[in-house]
Amino acid sequence: MKDQNEENLKSIFDENSLDKTLKKAKRISFLRTLPMSAIVCILIVFGVYRANTWWKNNKGSEIASNQTIRDTVMKAP
């Protein structure tokens, strides 16, 4: 009985089987990481785009009006 269990354990933990398992685990972890990384990058780019749009809409018009006022004052006789 003991010999049969040892043979089963040896067949489970032989080099080829461990290499296959390790390669499969690496592939699965890579395939999990890749979509997550892509989603995070897309969210960061979208967030920066939205922040830039907000900045242009809110602060841009204020800065533009101040520049217009300064330009008008500088050009006044």
C-alpha positions in Angstrom: 0.0 0.0 0.0 2.8 2.4 0.9 4.7 1.7 -2.3 1.6 2.5 -4.4 1.1 5.8 -2.6 4.7 6.8 -3.1 4.5 5.9 -6.8 1.4 8.1 -7.1 3.1 11.0 -5.3 6.2 10.6 -7.5 4.1 10.7 -10.6 2.3 13.8 -9.4 5.5 15.6 -8.4 7.8 14.6 -11.3 9.7 17.3 -13.2 7.5 17.3 -16.3 4.3 17.5 -14.4 5.6 20.4 -12.2 6.9 22.2 -15.3 3.5 21.9 -17.0 1.7 23.1 -13.9 4.1 26.0 -13.5 3.7 27.1 -17.2 0.0 26.8 -16.9 -0.1 28.9 -13.7 2.2 31.6 -15.3 0.0 31.7 -18.4 -3.2 32.0 -16.4 -1.7 34.8 -14.2 -0.5 36.7 -17.2 -3.9 36.4 -18.9 -5.5 37.7 -15.7 -3.1 40.6 -15.3 -3.2 41.8 -18.9 -7.0 42.7 -19.0 -6.7 44.3 -15.5 -3.8 46.4 -16.6 -5.6 47.4 -19.8 -8.7 48.4 -17.8 -6.6 50.4 -15.3 -4.8 52.2 -18.2 -8.1 53.0 -19.9 -9.6 54.4 -16.7 -6.5 56.6 -16.1 -6.6 58.0 -19.6 -10.3 58.6 -19.4 -9.9 60.3 -16.0 -7.1 62.6 -17.4 -9.2 63.4 -20.4 -12.3 64.3 -18.3 -10.2 66.3 -15.9 -8.6 68.2 -18.8 -12.1 68.9 -20.3 -13.4 70.1 -17.0 -10.3 72.4 -16.6 -10.8 73.9 -20.0 -14.5 74.5 -19.5 -14.3 76.0 -16.0 -10.9 77.6 -15.7 -10.1 78.1 -19.4 -12.9 80.7 -20.0 -11.9 82.5 -16.8 -8.3 82.7 -17.9 -9.3 83.7 -21.4 -11.5 86.6 -20.1 -8.6 87.8 -17.9 -6.3 87.7 -20.9 -8.8 89.6 -23.0 -9.1 92.3 -20.3 -5.3 92.6 -20.0 -4.9 92.8 -23.7 -7.6 95.5 -24.0 -6.0 97.5 -21.2 -2.5 97.2 -22.7 -3.8 98.3 -26.2 -5.9 101.2 -24.8 -4.5 104.7 -25.6 
